[in-house]
Amino acid sequence: MNVARFDIDRFALFSRGSFRLSSEPTRLGGIKVDEAKEIVSARALWLAEFQKRLYAAGRTPILILLHGADAAGKDGLIRSVFSQISPVGIDVVSYRGPSQAGRTRGVLADAVAAIPPRGRIGVMNRSFYETIMYERAVADYSIGLNEWRERTKTITDFESYLLRSGVKVIKIFLHISRTVQRERLTSRFNEPHKQWKLTHDDLEAHVRFDEHERAFEQAIGDTASTIAPWFVIPADNKWISRAIAAEVIAHTLREVVAEYPASTVDADFARDVLGLSSAAG
């Protein structure tokens, strides 16, 4: 199966250094919404089968970190791209800021709890990266440059440890424009069934859109690497961003060996117990 519909590398940032989020596109041409929906549907089925093989083999834990500004489409992406995976094969965690444990024991207290066991896929809707993204832009408590650098090093060291331990980490950032964010927040305000999703923090973040974008680009630029790149995905169109993310995930998971293991049961014993003839084996 061809698991790469797009040139995935065009969305990847493989090295640390200067990075301008404002220079990255928020829209992608050349693909229609109906095509994007077909891609998402196909990849959702592929991921479901992949996870079954991953679980059967007891292999590599998969940790997907999903970030983006408010209203970037993170929840919808999770619902669509992972829709076919059995609930027993996936863990989805929504990070809403440091827990009490995170505040008292450090940046990674929440991260460790989110690591999936072998054979499972873990998805973090926002993650411990928020401690150098959101809190750098506007925080409950201010952090200075030295603290920010210390947190960044802690996170990159932790990522290196995860990779050495056999955890596959995929980092995705959904990149939307200020205009589209305003449209989506307006929709939340105007539509009764969406109003519960609109918070004061969402509106504050929109007012400070530029500050948040600078914090995002600094965090992404300082934590990208060849072994743990960031994928920055244009997200002004939700279905196209979902299709790209699905392709990024499938493309990256090609590196993971996940095959059904051979049976460990003695064939003759099984036939005796099940009343099967040798010819039926």
NUKOL-904384 format. One line per field, with one value per residue: residue number from 1; chain; x, y, z of N, C-alpha, C, O in turn. Coordinates in pm, whole numbers. Layout:
% residues N
tidren = (NUM; ...) $
fise = (A; ...) $
n.u = (X; ...) $
n.v = (Y; ...) $
n.w = (Z; ...) $
ca.u = (X; ...) $
ca.v = (Y; ...) $
ca.w = (Z; ...) $
c.u = (X; ...) $
c.v = (Y; ...) $
c.w = (Z; ...) $
o.u = (X; ...) $
o.v = (Y; ...) $
o.w = (Z; ...) $
% end
This chain:
% residues 281
tidren = (1; 2; 3; 4; 5; 6; 7; 8; 9; 10; 11; 12; 13; 14; 15; 16; 17; 18; 19; 20; 21; 22; 23; 24; 25; 26; 27; 28; 29; 30; 31; 32; 33; 34; 35; 36; 37; 38; 39; 40; 41; 42; 43; 44; 45; 46; 47; 48; 49; 50; 51; 52; 53; 54; 55; 56; 57; 58; 59; 60; 61; 62; 63; 64; 65; 66; 67; 68; 69; 70; 71; 72; 73; 74; 75; 76; 77; 78; 79; 80; 81; 82; 83; 84; 85; 86; 87; 88; 89; 90; 91; 92; 93; 94; 95; 96; 97; 98; 99; 100; 101; 102; 103; 104; 105; 106; 107; 108; 109; 110; 111; 112; 113; 114; 115; 116; 117; 118; 119; 120; 121; 122; 123; 124; 125; 126; 127; 128; 129; 130; 131; 132; 133; 134; 135; 136; 137; 138; 139; 140; 141; 142; 143; 144; 145; 146; 147; 148; 149; 150; 151; 152; 153; 154; 155; 156; 157; 158; 159; 160; 161; 162; 163; 164; 165; 166; 167; 168; 169; 170; 171; 172; 173; 174; 175; 176; 177; 178; 179; 180; 181; 182; 183; 184; 185; 186; 187; 188; 189; 190; 191; 192; 193; 194; 195; 196; 197; 198; 199; 200; 201; 202; 203; 204; 205; 206; 207; 208; 209; 210; 211; 212; 213; 214; 215; 216; 217; 218; 219; 220; 221; 222; 223; 224; 225; 226; 227; 228; 229; 230; 231; 232; 233; 234; 235; 236; 237; 238; 239; 240; 241; 242; 243; 244; 245; 246; 247; 248; 249; 250; 251; 252; 253; 254; 255; 256; 257; 258; 259; 260; 261; 262; 263; 264; 265; 266; 267; 268; 269; 270; 271; 272; 273; 274; 275; 276; 277; 278; 279; 280; 281) $
fise = (A; A; A; A; A; A; A; A; A; A; A; A; A; A; A; A; A; A; A; A; A; A; A; A; A; A; A; A; A; A; A; A; A; A; A; A; A; A; A; A; A; A; A; A; A; A; A; A; A; A; A; A; A; A; A; A; A; A; A; A; A; A; A; A; A; A; A; A; A; A; A; A; A; A; A; A; A; A; A; A; A; A; A; A; A; A; A; A; A; A; A; A; A; A; A; A; A; A; A; A; A; A; A; A; A; A; A; A; A; A; A; A; A; A; A; A; A; A; A; A; A; A; A; A; A; A; A; A; A; A; A; A; A; A; A; A; A; A; A; A; A; A; A; A; A; A; A; A; A; A; A; A; A; A; A; A; A; A; A; A; A; A; A; A; A; A; A; A; A; A; A; A; A; A; A; A; A; A; A; A; A; A; A; A; A; A; A; A; A; A; A; A; A; A; A; A; A; A; A; A; A; A; A; A; A; A; A; A; A; A; A; A; A; A; A; A; A; A; A; A; A; A; A; A; A; A; A; A; A; A; A; A; A; A; A; A; A; A; A; A; A; A; A; A; A; A; A; A; A; A; A; A; A; A; A; A; A; A; A; A; A; A; A; A; A; A; A; A; A; A; A; A; A; A; A; A; A; A; A; A; A) $
n.u = (84; 53; 153; 194; 60; 117; 406; 573; 795; 795; 651; 796; 1017; 1342; 1562; 1717; 1702; 1674; 1340; 1045; 724; 529; 601; 524; 282; -76; -269; -330; -307; -428; -563; -881; -1164; -1326; -1145; -963; -1119; -1151; -889; -847; -1035; -932; -678; -752; -857; -627; -462; -606; -575; -298; -258; -371; -190; 36; -31; -68; 191; 314; 470; 650; 562; 351; 361; 184; 203; 0; -42; -139; -287; -568; -879; -772; -839; -785; -932; -1127; -961; -853; -1087; -1154; -925; -841; -1059; -1128; -985; -982; -1118; -972; -719; -607; -505; -622; -528; -611; -439; -450; -293; -39; -74; -139; 62; 241; 311; 439; 630; 765; 829; 793; 630; 361; 398; 523; 319; 158; 271; 221; 166; 344; 236; 20; -136; -76; -225; -172; -359; -251; 35; 305; 465; 334; 428; 641; 532; 250; 282; 497; 399; 166; 106; -6; 174; 470; 751; 1097; 1368; 1586; 1463; 1288; 1469; 1582; 1361; 1313; 1545; 1510; 1283; 1372; 1578; 1426; 1271; 1473; 1541; 1300; 1299; 1532; 1443; 1266; 1021; 806; 789; 577; 541; 313; 204; -69; -132; -288; -443; -483; -722; -887; -895; -1044; -1288; -1369; -1389; -1592; -1798; -1831; -1928; -2171; -2328; -2548; -2499; -2229; -2135; -2046; -1786; -1640; -1417; -1305; -1028; -976; -1055; -881; -642; -676; -669; -405; -269; -33; 172; 141; 198; 468; 575; 511; 665; 924; 945; 906; 1115; 1335; 1326; 1313; 1441; 1645; 1577; 1345; 1143; 941; 618; 471; 162; -54; -361; -598; -805; -1002; -1047; -847; -619; -650; -619; -351; -222; -293; -155; 107; 136; 91; 298; 525; 500; 568; 822; 808; 813; 555; 401; 181; 246; 377; 184; 206; 109; 99; 38; -70; -175; -369; -542; -637; -774; -968; -1101; -1032; -946; -636; -619; -779; -631) $
n.v = (-120; 219; 468; 737; 1013; 1277; 1495; 1439; 1544; 1813; 1933; 1902; 1982; 1943; 2019; 2213; 2566; 2886; 2962; 3050; 3075; 3233; 3240; 3005; 2822; 2845; 2731; 2478; 2411; 2227; 2000; 1860; 1888; 1658; 1466; 1478; 1379; 1115; 1024; 1047; 860; 621; 609; 598; 342; 200; 265; 145; -129; -142; -86; -313; -513; -410; -434; -712; -799; -689; -464; -158; 132; 402; 748; 1031; 1370; 1642; 1964; 2314; 2634; 2773; 2648; 2526; 2280; 2038; 1851; 1755; 1638; 1424; 1274; 1196; 1087; 878; 721; 455; 289; 48; 122; 6; 11; 257; 557; 865; 1178; 1485; 1771; 2010; 2205; 2221; 1964; 1935; 1770; 1810; 2074; 2064; 1862; 1900; 1962; 1723; 1547; 1505; 1415; 1163; 1001; 984; 820; 560; 202; -81; -173; -6; 304; 633; 947; 1283; 1558; 1852; 1892; 1825; 2009; 2247; 2383; 2527; 2660; 2776; 2883; 3042; 3244; 3353; 3320; 3143; 3184; 3368; 3289; 3308; 3368; 3195; 2989; 2900; 2802; 2595; 2428; 2362; 2214; 2002; 1882; 1806; 1630; 1435; 1345; 1229; 1021; 873; 789; 634; 435; 302; 413; 550; 871; 1120; 1443; 1695; 2001; 2207; 2458; 2758; 3055; 3390; 3500; 3277; 3156; 3351; 3329; 3070; 3089; 3276; 3126; 2943; 3115; 3202; 2975; 2776; 2506; 2495; 2679; 2612; 2542; 2770; 2976; 3214; 3222; 3139; 3365; 3557; 3448; 3482; 3760; 3794; 3677; 3704; 3698; 3437; 3295; 3357; 3231; 2966; 2924; 2957; 2748; 2524; 2560; 2529; 2267; 2081; 1801; 1562; 1307; 1347; 1514; 1811; 1834; 2069; 2166; 2297; 2439; 2576; 2474; 2224; 1949; 1904; 1944; 1730; 1517; 1551; 1521; 1255; 1126; 1194; 1059; 788; 759; 799; 584; 371; 295; 140; -186; -405; -683; -964; -1210; -1547; -1838; -1978; -2211; -2566; -2739; -3001; -3060; -2860; -2938; -3180; -3096; -2928; -3094; -3129; -3248; -3353; -3273; -3053; -2864) $
n.w = (0; -88; 118; 108; 4; -19; -51; 211; 343; 292; 487; 712; 982; 1041; 1187; 1446; 1498; 1335; 1272; 1114; 1181; 1072; 810; 706; 514; 557; 414; 166; -169; -462; -389; -342; -119; -111; -200; 7; 218; 137; 156; 434; 526; 415; 539; 805; 824; 759; 978; 1184; 1126; 1140; 1412; 1530; 1449; 1571; 1841; 1863; 1817; 2030; 2022; 1951; 2136; 2042; 2034; 1984; 1946; 1947; 1844; 1829; 1761; 1947; 1832; 1609; 1510; 1637; 1796; 1613; 1422; 1566; 1612; 1351; 1211; 1377; 1398; 1340; 1502; 1757; 2079; 2285; 2194; 2186; 2348; 2444; 2548; 2684; 2730; 2971; 3081; 3341; 3582; 3937; 4022; 3815; 3858; 4100; 4083; 3850; 3494; 3346; 3485; 3415; 3158; 3168; 3267; 3046; 2857; 2632; 2674; 2531; 2206; 2189; 2088; 2172; 2203; 2245; 2299; 2274; 2484; 2715; 2597; 2608; 2825; 2732; 2530; 2548; 2807; 2772; 2618; 2746; 3073; 3371; 3565; 3544; 3334; 3309; 3071; 3126; 3272; 3076; 2884; 3032; 3068; 2800; 2734; 2913; 2804; 2544; 2612; 2738; 2524; 2368; 2537; 2531; 2262; 2253; 2415; 2263; 2201; 1963; 1848; 1730; 1615; 1569; 1436; 1398; 1179; 1169; 1030; 1158; 1069; 1006; 1257; 1395; 1255; 1328; 1605; 1616; 1509; 1717; 1910; 1799; 1748; 1922; 2004; 2009; 2184; 2438; 2399; 2372; 2539; 2785; 2783; 2521; 2375; 2479; 2387; 2115; 2094; 2158; 1948; 1791; 1984; 2080; 1845; 1808; 2034; 1975; 1740; 1838; 2023; 1855; 1669; 1838; 1922; 1721; 1538; 1358; 1440; 1575; 1430; 1377; 1234; 1047; 970; 726; 821; 770; 622; 741; 662; 476; 631; 806; 631; 550; 797; 855; 652; 717; 963; 885; 697; 860; 1033; 878; 934; 1154; 1271; 1254; 1273; 1255; 1494; 1473; 1557; 1883; 1967; 1988; 1697; 1656; 1909; 1927; 1722; 1826; 2059; 1948; 1785; 1516; 1194; 1048; 787; 787; 906) $
ca.u = (0; 125; 104; 237; -13; 182; 549; 568; 908; 771; 589; 881; 1130; 1432; 1679; 1697; 1754; 1577; 1218; 942; 592; 454; 639; 468; 146; -189; -356; -262; -385; -403; -641; -1018; -1211; -1372; -1024; -908; -1203; -1119; -758; -865; -1105; -838; -573; -812; -863; -488; -415; -673; -508; -162; -261; -396; -63; 125; -71; -40; 335; 366; 586; 673; 458; 345; 316; 159; 181; -77; -48; -194; -358; -709; -965; -695; -900; -720; -1033; -1185; -860; -847; -1209; -1162; -808; -829; -1198; -1146; -906; -1057; -1089; -872; -587; -562; -525; -623; -516; -618; -355; -511; -199; 24; -152; -71; 188; 332; 360; 525; 739; 839; 769; 766; 546; 243; 441; 551; 191; 90; 339; 142; 240; 373; 120; -87; -110; -114; -239; -185; -416; -158; 119; 401; 523; 265; 506; 730; 453; 149; 331; 594; 322; 87; 100; -58; 290; 568; 877; 1202; 1439; 1665; 1369; 1238; 1575; 1596; 1248; 1335; 1646; 1448; 1193; 1448; 1645; 1323; 1240; 1584; 1527; 1189; 1340; 1627; 1367; 1183; 894; 803; 728; 539; 500; 236; 151; -170; -103; -400; -428; -563; -856; -963; -922; -1156; -1410; -1409; -1434; -1721; -1893; -1857; -2009; -2304; -2404; -2575; -2440; -2084; -2098; -1975; -1645; -1574; -1376; -1237; -889; -974; -1063; -754; -539; -694; -618; -258; -234; 107; 257; 133; 268; 612; 610; 505; 777; 1048; 945; 924; 1249; 1437; 1311; 1310; 1564; 1629; 1514; 1212; 1106; 806; 546; 388; 60; -152; -485; -714; -911; -993; -1034; -715; -520; -666; -560; -206; -179; -307; -45; 231; 140; 111; 433; 623; 487; 627; 949; 780; 782; 435; 346; 120; 344; 333; 120; 294; 35; 131; -70; -135; -253; -486; -638; -700; -866; -1077; -1166; -1006; -862; -510; -644; -847; -542) $
ca.v = (0; 346; 547; 876; 1087; 1407; 1500; 1461; 1623; 1957; 1981; 1862; 2061; 1839; 2069; 2330; 2691; 2991; 2911; 3151; 3017; 3323; 3215; 2876; 2838; 2794; 2664; 2395; 2391; 2105; 1887; 1896; 1838; 1519; 1383; 1474; 1289; 978; 993; 1027; 733; 511; 604; 555; 195; 151; 280; 44; -257; -128; -97; -453; -583; -357; -494; -856; -819; -632; -384; -16; 229; 518; 868; 1139; 1497; 1726; 2101; 2415; 2742; 2745; 2633; 2478; 2157; 1921; 1752; 1694; 1552; 1300; 1197; 1141; 1007; 759; 676; 312; 212; 1; 202; -60; 22; 396; 643; 1006; 1263; 1628; 1842; 2139; 2275; 2132; 1918; 1968; 1693; 1876; 2199; 2039; 1769; 1938; 1965; 1593; 1460; 1469; 1347; 1022; 932; 974; 729; 438; 76; -143; -220; 93; 436; 741; 1078; 1394; 1680; 1936; 1806; 1892; 2121; 2370; 2455; 2621; 2728; 2862; 2956; 3142; 3354; 3414; 3209; 3167; 3238; 3405; 3215; 3386; 3303; 3083; 2881; 2849; 2721; 2473; 2342; 2312; 2107; 1889; 1816; 1740; 1515; 1334; 1289; 1140; 902; 795; 729; 527; 329; 234; 481; 630; 1001; 1198; 1575; 1764; 2134; 2255; 2601; 2833; 3200; 3467; 3518; 3154; 3140; 3439; 3271; 2953; 3136; 3340; 3016; 2892; 3214; 3218; 2850; 2732; 2377; 2510; 2786; 2557; 2526; 2900; 3018; 3343; 3202; 3137; 3503; 3621; 3396; 3544; 3897; 3786; 3579; 3718; 3649; 3291; 3243; 3366; 3126; 2839; 2909; 2941; 2612; 2429; 2576; 2485; 2125; 1994; 1726; 1459; 1189; 1385; 1638; 1866; 1847; 2189; 2135; 2403; 2389; 2661; 2382; 2114; 1817; 1891; 1926; 1593; 1427; 1562; 1459; 1110; 1080; 1207; 951; 661; 761; 783; 452; 268; 253; 54; -325; -451; -797; -1066; -1315; -1684; -1903; -2054; -2331; -2689; -2761; -3130; -3047; -2778; -3019; -3278; -3025; -2869; -3197; -3101; -3345; -3297; -3209; -2925; -2775) $
ca.w = (0; -90; 230; 97; -99; -27; -22; 355; 390; 277; 610; 825; 1027; 1090; 1261; 1529; 1442; 1302; 1211; 1115; 1159; 986; 670; 665; 463; 635; 317; 67; -290; -536; -340; -311; 10; -127; -206; 143; 298; 95; 214; 578; 543; 386; 640; 931; 817; 765; 1116; 1267; 1102; 1193; 1559; 1564; 1434; 1673; 1969; 1857; 1825; 2154; 1980; 1974; 2173; 1953; 2104; 1889; 2014; 1855; 1892; 1740; 1830; 1975; 1714; 1494; 1459; 1696; 1836; 1493; 1361; 1644; 1589; 1216; 1171; 1461; 1420; 1321; 1598; 1874; 2199; 2370; 2133; 2178; 2465; 2408; 2667; 2659; 2826; 3004; 3168; 3439; 3697; 4062; 4020; 3723; 3916; 4216; 4054; 3731; 3361; 3286; 3568; 3336; 3036; 3197; 3283; 2917; 2765; 2616; 2679; 2401; 2132; 2190; 2035; 2262; 2138; 2339; 2245; 2348; 2566; 2802; 2522; 2645; 2926; 2664; 2427; 2608; 2924; 2725; 2561; 2851; 3168; 3506; 3637; 3442; 3332; 3246; 2962; 3177; 3303; 2947; 2825; 3112; 3034; 2664; 2741; 2982; 2710; 2437; 2673; 2761; 2392; 2331; 2620; 2477; 2136; 2286; 2482; 2164; 2179; 1841; 1877; 1612; 1663; 1465; 1470; 1303; 1162; 1112; 1023; 1252; 1012; 1023; 1400; 1430; 1198; 1405; 1737; 1593; 1496; 1852; 1983; 1738; 1738; 2060; 2038; 2016; 2277; 2554; 2364; 2371; 2673; 2797; 2741; 2374; 2327; 2515; 2297; 1983; 2106; 2164; 1846; 1749; 2092; 2080; 1728; 1834; 2130; 1902; 1648; 1914; 2078; 1745; 1615; 1934; 1961; 1603; 1513; 1256; 1499; 1626; 1362; 1385; 1108; 1053; 870; 701; 882; 747; 580; 837; 603; 413; 738; 855; 532; 558; 924; 841; 568; 796; 1061; 814; 638; 968; 1094; 792; 993; 1269; 1236; 1325; 1201; 1340; 1525; 1448; 1672; 1973; 2007; 1916; 1600; 1678; 2031; 1896; 1644; 1916; 2147; 1871; 1703; 1376; 1124; 1000; 657; 809; 977) $
c.u = (87; 71; 150; 169; 51; 333; 561; 678; 885; 710; 679; 990; 1224; 1547; 1644; 1756; 1641; 1458; 1111; 807; 510; 487; 582; 324; 41; -292; -271; -355; -358; -476; -780; -1060; -1257; -1253; -965; -987; -1174; -985; -772; -933; -1011; -731; -627; -821; -722; -436; -479; -606; -366; -162; -287; -266; 37; 96; -38; 108; 394; 484; 572; 552; 466; 290; 306; 124; 118; -93; -108; -262; -500; -788; -889; -750; -843; -821; -1091; -1087; -853; -968; -1209; -1047; -799; -964; -1215; -1066; -994; -1020; -984; -731; -531; -594; -517; -625; -522; -543; -413; -421; -144; -73; -80; 62; 290; 391; 459; 645; 811; 765; 720; 678; 422; 281; 460; 421; 122; 156; 259; 227; 264; 244; 6; -40; -160; -118; -257; -238; -358; -82; 205; 472; 455; 344; 611; 660; 359; 207; 439; 520; 243; 55; 34; 53; 398; 691; 979; 1274; 1520; 1578; 1318; 1344; 1594; 1482; 1266; 1435; 1589; 1360; 1271; 1525; 1546; 1283; 1348; 1577; 1414; 1230; 1438; 1554; 1271; 1046; 905; 725; 700; 482; 437; 187; 56; -162; -221; -370; -514; -706; -943; -991; -1040; -1288; -1459; -1455; -1570; -1830; -1929; -1949; -2153; -2390; -2422; -2506; -2288; -2040; -2019; -1825; -1568; -1543; -1314; -1092; -875; -971; -935; -643; -552; -642; -465; -206; -86; 203; 259; 212; 420; 658; 609; 631; 909; 1057; 971; 1067; 1358; 1428; 1299; 1444; 1538; 1558; 1374; 1170; 966; 746; 447; 289; -35; -292; -604; -833; -899; -971; -899; -607; -529; -601; -408; -155; -186; -193; 89; 243; 166; 251; 539; 619; 534; 755; 930; 742; 664; 369; 284; 223; 287; 272; 223; 229; 80; 13; -144; -223; -381; -589; -710; -807; -990; -1150; -1149; -922; -737; -531; -708; -757; -513) $
c.v = (125; 436; 691; 945; 1225; 1390; 1538; 1554; 1773; 2018; 1962; 1965; 1966; 1890; 2193; 2453; 2787; 2932; 3017; 3088; 3103; 3305; 3084; 2895; 2783; 2725; 2584; 2376; 2255; 1984; 1936; 1832; 1692; 1423; 1368; 1378; 1144; 934; 963; 893; 615; 498; 562; 403; 136; 156; 176; -92; -255; -148; -240; -534; -540; -422; -643; -885; -767; -541; -238; 66; 350; 636; 982; 1265; 1594; 1865; 2193; 2522; 2698; 2746; 2587; 2348; 2030; 1812; 1679; 1602; 1419; 1213; 1130; 1046; 877; 691; 525; 226; 172; 87; 138; -46; 162; 470; 788; 1089; 1408; 1701; 1981; 2222; 2181; 2093; 1964; 1894; 1760; 2003; 2173; 1951; 1799; 1916; 1829; 1501; 1415; 1387; 1197; 942; 908; 877; 600; 313; 22; -194; -120; 225; 539; 872; 1183; 1517; 1796; 1847; 1891; 2007; 2254; 2451; 2547; 2687; 2828; 2946; 3056; 3265; 3429; 3305; 3249; 3224; 3261; 3315; 3298; 3304; 3183; 2963; 2818; 2759; 2590; 2375; 2281; 2198; 1983; 1810; 1743; 1620; 1401; 1267; 1191; 1010; 813; 721; 615; 408; 258; 297; 563; 756; 1074; 1331; 1654; 1898; 2177; 2408; 2671; 2982; 3267; 3481; 3394; 3127; 3226; 3383; 3154; 2991; 3205; 3235; 2958; 2987; 3216; 3092; 2790; 2601; 2381; 2608; 2736; 2546; 2657; 2945; 3157; 3331; 3198; 3279; 3580; 3577; 3458; 3688; 3897; 3683; 3585; 3667; 3497; 3233; 3250; 3258; 2989; 2821; 2892; 2799; 2509; 2437; 2524; 2337; 2031; 1924; 1621; 1336; 1219; 1517; 1685; 1865; 1963; 2183; 2253; 2357; 2483; 2582; 2255; 1980; 1797; 1873; 1785; 1494; 1431; 1494; 1307; 1053; 1087; 1090; 816; 651; 733; 642; 339; 213; 152; -86; -371; -560; -894; -1175; -1453; -1742; -1981; -2185; -2450; -2727; -2892; -3125; -2967; -2858; -3119; -3210; -2978; -2969; -3176; -3215; -3276; -3221; -3072; -2821; -2649) $
c.w = (0; 20; 223; -21; -122; -15; 125; 404; 379; 403; 733; 854; 1100; 1176; 1340; 1462; 1412; 1226; 1224; 1081; 1064; 838; 618; 618; 560; 545; 219; -52; -352; -487; -301; -179; -2; -134; -66; 230; 264; 154; 362; 603; 522; 493; 776; 935; 827; 908; 1208; 1250; 1156; 1344; 1603; 1557; 1540; 1808; 1972; 1874; 1955; 2130; 2018; 2022; 2079; 2033; 2004; 1968; 1914; 1915; 1786; 1823; 1861; 1845; 1590; 1436; 1518; 1732; 1716; 1423; 1434; 1615; 1452; 1183; 1250; 1484; 1412; 1420; 1716; 1995; 2290; 2316; 2130; 2308; 2418; 2536; 2623; 2769; 2849; 3095; 3273; 3549; 3823; 4071; 3931; 3781; 4030; 4183; 3924; 3602; 3314; 3370; 3492; 3213; 3059; 3206; 3150; 2821; 2753; 2634; 2539; 2336; 2125; 2130; 2136; 2184; 2247; 2265; 2326; 2447; 2659; 2730; 2554; 2748; 2863; 2547; 2492; 2721; 2890; 2673; 2668; 2952; 3299; 3594; 3532; 3451; 3255; 3140; 3011; 3209; 3175; 2883; 2901; 3080; 2894; 2664; 2809; 2886; 2600; 2491; 2695; 2630; 2348; 2410; 2567; 2351; 2160; 2349; 2388; 2142; 2050; 1868; 1746; 1661; 1547; 1518; 1360; 1297; 1095; 1113; 1129; 1201; 1033; 1170; 1442; 1377; 1283; 1546; 1725; 1578; 1631; 1930; 1930; 1740; 1877; 2098; 2044; 2125; 2398; 2528; 2370; 2513; 2669; 2750; 2590; 2319; 2359; 2421; 2158; 1984; 2099; 2064; 1810; 1857; 2097; 1962; 1748; 1933; 2063; 1817; 1722; 1971; 1969; 1692; 1707; 1969; 1842; 1587; 1407; 1311; 1554; 1561; 1400; 1245; 1123; 936; 850; 740; 865; 693; 664; 770; 535; 519; 795; 760; 538; 685; 915; 757; 642; 893; 993; 756; 745; 1026; 1002; 852; 1106; 1221; 1321; 1242; 1300; 1368; 1493; 1575; 1754; 2018; 1923; 1827; 1626; 1804; 2005; 1819; 1730; 2002; 2071; 1783; 1556; 1318; 1076; 870; 674; 871; 903) $
o.u = (182; -45; 144; 217; 38; 382; 560; 657; 950; 718; 643; 1046; 1191; 1621; 1552; 1848; 1528; 1476; 1088; 782; 430; 412; 590; 251; 66; -389; -156; -468; -276; -455; -796; -1000; -1229; -1259; -922; -929; -1172; -971; -717; -892; -1011; -698; -557; -794; -701; -372; -414; -582; -319; -77; -232; -236; 112; 188; 14; 146; 510; 581; 494; 450; 574; 183; 406; 29; 176; -151; -125; -292; -548; -768; -936; -714; -851; -800; -1103; -1127; -848; -955; -1258; -1070; -755; -980; -1308; -1080; -1072; -903; -916; -634; -422; -699; -417; -712; -448; -579; -423; -470; -197; -144; 28; 162; 408; 507; 552; 751; 908; 656; 615; 654; 382; 205; 417; 413; 36; 102; 231; 348; 210; 156; -95; 80; -275; -26; -347; -170; -409; -129; 182; 532; 512; 328; 665; 722; 384; 182; 470; 570; 252; -14; 20; 28; 415; 730; 949; 1246; 1522; 1613; 1304; 1311; 1619; 1505; 1237; 1412; 1616; 1362; 1238; 1537; 1579; 1264; 1318; 1603; 1430; 1199; 1430; 1599; 1201; 964; 1002; 608; 789; 386; 499; 135; 94; -184; -250; -284; -607; -801; -1058; -1099; -1127; -1390; -1579; -1549; -1654; -1942; -2045; -2037; -2247; -2512; -2324; -2460; -2224; -1921; -1936; -1745; -1445; -1632; -1277; -1040; -777; -895; -886; -559; -451; -579; -404; -109; -20; 304; 363; 283; 491; 765; 695; 695; 998; 1163; 1049; 1132; 1463; 1515; 1276; 1549; 1424; 1487; 1295; 1164; 884; 816; 353; 328; -91; -337; -702; -948; -797; -887; -843; -514; -427; -537; -343; -57; -96; -140; 172; 350; 252; 315; 631; 723; 540; 792; 1025; 650; 671; 289; 327; 281; 166; 304; 315; 286; 99; -99; -266; -334; -489; -709; -829; -918; -1102; -1247; -1240; -837; -733; -468; -693; -796; -438) $
o.v = (136; 477; 762; 934; 1282; 1284; 1656; 1633; 1851; 2139; 2001; 2026; 1916; 1810; 2268; 2444; 2770; 2860; 3069; 3052; 3051; 3350; 3056; 2976; 2689; 2668; 2619; 2330; 2178; 1874; 2039; 1735; 1612; 1313; 1259; 1303; 1058; 820; 865; 819; 520; 387; 497; 342; 35; 61; 124; -163; -354; -219; -284; -613; -621; -460; -694; -984; -795; -539; -200; 67; 394; 626; 1025; 1267; 1623; 1882; 2155; 2501; 2598; 2832; 2607; 2309; 1924; 1694; 1557; 1498; 1313; 1092; 1017; 936; 776; 613; 472; 103; 253; 120; 208; -85; 185; 448; 829; 1072; 1450; 1694; 2060; 2300; 2071; 2177; 2024; 1948; 1768; 2035; 2251; 1964; 1731; 1859; 1820; 1387; 1299; 1301; 1116; 829; 821; 852; 536; 317; 73; -249; -147; 253; 531; 904; 1172; 1572; 1832; 1740; 2010; 2093; 2360; 2572; 2634; 2764; 2948; 3067; 3145; 3377; 3551; 3209; 3366; 3301; 3180; 3270; 3352; 3186; 3079; 2849; 2696; 2651; 2485; 2255; 2163; 2096; 1871; 1687; 1629; 1518; 1284; 1146; 1083; 903; 691; 603; 510; 294; 165; 240; 636; 751; 1088; 1333; 1676; 1907; 2182; 2476; 2646; 3029; 3206; 3474; 3405; 3079; 3180; 3389; 3141; 2931; 3192; 3253; 2926; 2943; 3230; 3101; 2756; 2586; 2282; 2618; 2808; 2540; 2656; 2951; 3209; 3422; 3248; 3309; 3658; 3657; 3484; 3732; 3987; 3612; 3481; 3603; 3435; 3134; 3158; 3201; 2906; 2716; 2821; 2737; 2416; 2334; 2480; 2287; 1911; 1980; 1593; 1267; 1128; 1620; 1608; 1893; 1957; 2193; 2303; 2251; 2471; 2619; 2186; 1902; 1688; 1796; 1725; 1398; 1327; 1420; 1238; 946; 997; 1030; 740; 546; 654; 586; 224; 99; 87; -102; -374; -532; -905; -1229; -1473; -1700; -2042; -2260; -2438; -2745; -2896; -3180; -3002; -2849; -3143; -3262; -2987; -2935; -3204; -3272; -3154; -3118; -2985; -2705; -2564) $
o.w = (77; 14; 324; -134; -230; 25; 159; 496; 448; 424; 843; 763; 1207; 1234; 1305; 1381; 1458; 1127; 1333; 966; 986; 751; 498; 675; 634; 594; 193; -37; -303; -538; -236; -133; 87; -81; -27; 308; 352; 199; 411; 693; 600; 534; 854; 1039; 893; 954; 1298; 1348; 1212; 1397; 1704; 1646; 1594; 1880; 2072; 1937; 1988; 2205; 2106; 1954; 2042; 2093; 1946; 2045; 1809; 2022; 1670; 1941; 1808; 1759; 1478; 1325; 1455; 1702; 1716; 1369; 1371; 1596; 1438; 1132; 1196; 1578; 1472; 1420; 1767; 2014; 2364; 2381; 2078; 2369; 2359; 2622; 2535; 2886; 2755; 3177; 3292; 3604; 3817; 4120; 3964; 3756; 4051; 4245; 3890; 3598; 3249; 3330; 3503; 3169; 2977; 3158; 3141; 2713; 2855; 2611; 2441; 2402; 2060; 2121; 2180; 2109; 2330; 2178; 2432; 2487; 2677; 2794; 2531; 2758; 2930; 2472; 2492; 2729; 2969; 2683; 2680; 2920; 3333; 3686; 3441; 3559; 3148; 3121; 2944; 3179; 3167; 2832; 2840; 3068; 2873; 2599; 2767; 2885; 2568; 2422; 2674; 2626; 2297; 2356; 2558; 2334; 2095; 2337; 2428; 2070; 2030; 1906; 1662; 1739; 1443; 1629; 1243; 1397; 977; 1187; 1183; 1280; 1074; 1204; 1516; 1446; 1307; 1599; 1814; 1629; 1657; 2005; 2009; 1736; 1944; 2211; 2081; 2155; 2453; 2622; 2374; 2598; 2563; 2685; 2534; 2227; 2278; 2381; 2092; 1888; 2041; 2091; 1800; 1826; 2117; 1978; 1708; 1918; 2090; 1820; 1675; 1967; 1989; 1671; 1659; 2040; 1861; 1620; 1372; 1237; 1576; 1628; 1450; 1147; 1202; 820; 948; 697; 939; 716; 658; 815; 538; 499; 830; 803; 533; 681; 962; 786; 630; 904; 1037; 764; 723; 1063; 1045; 827; 1149; 1140; 1444; 1152; 1415; 1273; 1485; 1685; 1699; 2096; 1802; 1875; 1619; 1805; 2054; 1845; 1713; 2015; 2121; 1715; 1478; 1386; 1065; 846; 589; 888; 953) $
% end
